[in-house]
Amino acid sequence: MPFSTLPTLLAEALAARGYAAPTPVQAQVIQPEAVGRDLIVSAQTGSGKTVAFGLAMADQLLGEDGRILPTRAPLALIIAPTRELALQVSRELMWLYGQSGARIATCVGGMDASKERRQLNLGAHLVVGTPGRLRDHLERGALDLSGLKVAVLDEADEMLDMGFRDDLEAILFCATRDNVRHLHATLVERGFSAVALSGEHSQNERNAALQALR
């Protein structure tokens, strides 16, 4: 599948970087049947995996004109295990989505956290970072995940091996009230007994909900 099937601005960005045709992993993620689906991608170093997941998220991030959708909160969150990899991913996404008008914030340990918060406050469309720093911004209220459409775990197995499971769960699992409601509705629809708990519920409501499960 050629890059000509992609939004024009993305195809132009790829051509400017010397991409004539997609690599095998890139070709797989832009297949029509892959669009909008959760994907697990395994590919060797140098296979173009970063560009692949950049292309895979395009359908969720771009409007019909090929430009990034307007938003007050990040549309995509990319989590990487190390500062070096996060910075590399950020650089790749900057050239890929630059013509589309995307603002990208990079949040990693060892860098100026206050500068990162300013980037987030200015309205980043894509956020790339390491688990610990992202969790810190989330807990301080600087990172808003309420508008998130795409989440990418780059080198997910390595992050788990490095002990980032708690950070990943804190960042991704029902990070917003809307996510809690959505998960609750999905479970109930599929026949599970489930209750929804979030910060908007009083302690009495929480106790009643938990009692209903017993």
C-alpha positions as CSV (number, residue, x, y, z in Angstrom):
1,M,0.0,0.0,0.0
2,P,1.6,3.3,-1.1
3,F,1.9,6.4,1.0
4,S,-0.4,8.1,-1.5
5,T,-3.3,6.7,0.4
6,L,-2.4,8.8,3.4
7,P,-3.5,12.4,4.1
8,T,-1.6,14.7,1.8
9,L,0.4,16.5,4.5
10,L,1.7,13.3,5.9
11,A,2.6,11.9,2.5
12,E,4.5,15.1,1.8
13,A,6.4,14.9,5.1
14,L,7.4,11.3,4.3
15,A,8.5,12.2,0.8
16,A,10.6,15.1,2.2
17,R,12.4,12.6,4.4
18,G,13.1,10.3,1.5
19,Y,10.5,7.7,2.1
20,A,9.4,6.2,-1.2
21,A,7.3,3.3,0.1
22,P,6.3,2.0,3.5
23,T,8.3,-0.6,5.3
24,P,6.5,-3.9,6.1
25,V,5.4,-2.8,9.5
26,Q,4.3,0.6,8.2
27,A,2.3,-1.1,5.4
28,Q,0.5,-3.3,8.0
29,V,-0.7,-0.5,10.3
30,I,-2.2,1.6,7.4
31,Q,-4.3,-1.2,6.1
32,P,-8.0,-0.3,6.2
33,E,-8.7,-3.1,8.6
34,A,-6.2,-1.8,11.1
35,V,-7.6,1.8,11.2
36,G,-9.1,2.7,14.6
37,R,-8.2,-0.7,16.2
38,D,-6.0,-1.5,19.1
39,L,-2.7,-2.9,17.8
40,I,0.2,-4.9,19.2
41,V,3.2,-4.3,17.0
42,S,6.5,-6.3,17.2
43,A,9.3,-5.2,14.8
44,Q,13.0,-5.1,14.8
45,T,15.1,-2.0,15.4
46,G,15.4,0.0,12.2
47,S,12.1,-1.3,10.8
48,G,10.4,2.1,11.0
49,K,8.3,1.3,14.0
50,T,8.1,4.8,15.3
51,V,6.8,6.2,12.0
52,A,4.5,3.2,11.9
53,F,2.6,4.1,15.1
54,G,2.7,7.7,14.0
55,L,0.8,6.7,10.9
56,A,-1.5,4.4,12.7
57,M,-2.8,7.2,14.9
58,A,-3.4,9.6,12.0
59,D,-7.0,8.7,11.6
60,Q,-7.8,9.6,15.2
61,L,-5.8,12.9,15.1
62,L,-6.4,14.6,11.8
63,G,-9.4,16.2,10.3
64,E,-10.6,15.9,6.7
65,D,-8.2,18.6,5.6
66,G,-5.3,16.6,7.0
67,R,-4.6,19.1,9.8
68,I,-4.5,18.2,13.5
69,L,-7.9,18.4,15.2
70,P,-8.5,21.4,17.5
71,T,-8.3,20.5,21.2
72,R,-7.7,21.9,24.7
73,A,-6.2,18.6,25.9
74,P,-3.7,16.1,24.4
75,L,-5.1,13.8,21.7
76,A,-2.3,11.3,21.9
77,L,0.1,10.0,24.6
78,I,3.2,8.1,23.8
79,I,5.1,6.5,26.7
80,A,8.7,5.2,26.3
81,P,10.9,3.5,28.9
82,T,13.9,5.9,28.7
83,R,14.6,9.6,28.1
84,E,16.7,8.9,25.1
85,L,14.0,6.9,23.4
86,A,11.3,9.4,24.3
87,L,13.4,12.2,22.8
88,Q,14.0,10.2,19.6
89,V,10.2,9.4,19.3
90,S,9.4,13.1,19.8
91,R,11.8,14.1,17.0
92,E,10.3,11.6,14.6
93,L,6.8,12.8,15.3
94,M,7.7,16.4,15.0
95,W,8.8,16.1,11.3
96,L,5.9,13.6,10.6
97,Y,3.2,15.9,12.0
98,G,4.8,19.3,11.7
99,Q,3.0,20.3,8.5
100,S,-0.3,19.2,10.1
101,G,0.1,21.8,12.8
102,A,0.7,19.5,15.7
103,R,2.2,20.8,18.9
104,I,4.3,18.1,20.7
105,A,5.4,18.2,24.3
106,T,8.2,16.0,25.6
107,C,8.2,15.1,29.3
108,V,11.2,13.2,30.6
109,G,13.3,13.0,33.7
110,G,16.4,15.1,33.9
111,M,14.8,18.0,32.0
112,D,13.1,21.2,33.2
113,A,9.7,20.1,34.6
114,S,8.4,23.7,34.8
115,K,9.2,24.2,31.1
116,E,7.3,21.0,30.3
117,R,4.3,22.2,32.3
118,R,4.3,25.4,30.2
119,Q,4.3,23.3,27.1
120,L,1.3,21.3,28.4
121,N,-0.5,24.5,29.4
122,L,-0.1,25.9,25.9
123,G,-2.1,23.0,24.5
124,A,0.0,20.1,23.2
125,H,-1.7,17.8,20.7
126,L,0.8,15.0,21.3
127,V,2.6,14.2,24.5
128,V,5.7,12.0,24.6
129,G,7.4,11.0,27.8
130,T,8.7,8.5,30.3
131,P,6.4,6.9,32.9
132,G,7.7,8.6,36.1
133,R,7.7,12.1,34.7
134,L,4.2,11.7,33.0
135,R,2.8,10.4,36.3
136,D,4.2,13.3,38.2
137,H,2.6,15.8,35.7
138,L,-0.7,13.9,35.9
139,E,-0.8,13.9,39.7
140,R,0.1,17.6,39.8
141,G,-2.8,18.4,37.5
142,A,-0.6,19.6,34.6
143,L,-1.4,16.6,32.3
144,D,-5.0,16.4,31.2
145,L,-6.0,13.1,29.7
146,S,-9.7,13.8,29.3
147,G,-9.5,14.3,25.6
148,L,-7.1,11.4,24.9
149,K,-7.9,9.4,21.7
150,V,-4.7,7.4,21.3
151,A,-2.2,5.8,23.8
152,V,1.0,4.2,22.6
153,L,3.3,2.1,24.9
154,D,6.6,2.0,23.0
155,E,8.8,-1.0,24.2
156,A,6.0,-2.0,26.6
157,D,7.8,-5.2,27.6
158,E,10.9,-3.3,28.5
159,M,8.9,-0.8,30.6
160,L,7.3,-3.7,32.6
161,D,10.8,-5.3,33.1
162,M,12.0,-2.0,34.4
163,G,9.3,-1.9,37.1
164,F,7.0,0.8,35.6
165,R,3.8,-1.2,35.9
166,D,2.4,0.9,38.7
167,D,3.2,4.1,36.8
168,L,1.6,2.8,33.6
169,E,-1.6,1.8,35.5
170,A,-1.8,5.1,37.2
171,I,-1.5,7.0,33.9
172,L,-3.7,4.9,31.7
173,F,-6.3,2.8,33.5
174,C,-9.4,4.8,34.0
175,A,-7.5,8.1,34.3
176,T,-10.6,10.2,33.9
177,R,-14.2,10.0,35.0
178,D,-15.3,9.6,31.4
179,N,-13.1,6.5,31.1
180,V,-14.6,5.1,34.3
181,R,-18.1,5.6,33.0
182,H,-17.2,4.1,29.6
183,L,-15.6,1.0,31.1
184,H,-18.5,0.6,33.5
185,A,-21.1,0.8,30.7
186,T,-19.1,-1.7,28.6
187,L,-18.8,-4.2,31.4
188,V,-22.5,-4.0,32.2
189,E,-23.5,-4.3,28.5
190,R,-21.5,-7.5,28.3
191,G,-23.2,-9.0,31.3
192,F,-20.7,-8.3,34.1
193,S,-21.7,-7.1,37.6
194,A,-19.9,-3.8,37.9
195,V,-20.0,-0.5,39.8
196,A,-18.4,2.8,38.9
197,L,-16.3,4.7,41.5
198,S,-14.6,8.1,41.0
199,G,-13.8,11.2,42.9
200,E,-17.3,12.7,42.2
201,H,-18.9,10.1,44.4
202,S,-19.4,10.7,48.2
203,Q,-18.1,8.2,50.7
204,N,-21.6,7.0,51.3
205,E,-22.1,6.4,47.6
206,R,-18.9,4.5,47.4
207,N,-19.8,2.3,50.3
208,A,-23.2,1.6,48.8
209,A,-21.7,0.7,45.5
210,L,-19.2,-1.7,47.1
211,Q,-22.0,-3.3,49.2
212,A,-23.9,-4.0,46.0
213,L,-21.1,-6.2,44.8
214,R,-21.2,-8.4,47.9
